[in-house]
């Protein structure tokens, strides 16, 4: 678990700063409610969820694939294969 925090400390800090900034902006001037026109609770869930997803994807990219570039290449190849298989099975029935 130490590797996860070593790789994602910046993402965690930025997410926390956005959440704290959003909290103070909402409490002082109701920024989230008036400007974004969503409930503050929804804003916090969205920002927290995006931070968590980004941290997990970053961890997978670096530890499993070795880099973001390798992950994108692998995802591209998988997408082409899946689309090809779907096209094959769709046209096979005709």
Buried (B, 14 or more C-beta within 10 A) or exposed (E): EEEBEEBBEEBBEEBEEBBEEBBEBBEEEEBBEEEBEEEBEEBBEEBBEEBBEBBEBBBEBBEEBEEEEEBEEEEEEEEEEEEEEEEEEEEEEE
